[in-house]
Amino acid sequence: MNGPKRVLSALVFFSAITISAAGCNLFGLRSRTPTPPAQPSPTRLTGRRTRAPLPTSPTKRLPGISATNAKAMEDSCTRIMAAIQKNDWTAATRETDRLGGLWARFKPSKTGTMSATEMKNFDTRYAKLQKDVRARNKTGALSAARACRDTIVKMTR
């Protein structure tokens, strides 16, 4: 009796393996249209995808917004100092923000006149000016405004 049971169980076992190896096509579980091959992920060796280059400074290219000169920046520093002397911190804050906008649009009249060190010096002094105006530190803000004005004058020589 063990013989026919073994044959039957072996037959069931082999038919199960055959069906699973065939991918269950007997029951229609697989789609009949082939799937497209997977795209390789972008790597250094296979056509890396890159982002579009970032645009240059938008203030220099917008119509109606032009570059500014050193005279306007000096005048802004003078107005900042006058507002600080009067303890008008609202006007000083407004002029400080305006000076930042002017600095973003500043373009020297001669090429090669402004070095990276001078730009860094102005950025540092401008940050100190902003901090002192917000803290309402009269002596610090006055000295920072003078330092900004002196840096502008030095850059334009």
Secondary structure, DSSP 8 states (H G I E B T S, - for coil): -HHHHHHHHHHHHHHHHHHHHTTSTTTT-S-SS----------SSS-----------GGGTSTT---B-HHHHHHHHHHHHHHHHTT-HHHHHHHHHHHHHHHHHB--SSTT-S-HHHHHHHHHHHHHHHHHHHHT-HHHHHHHHHHHHHHHHHHH-
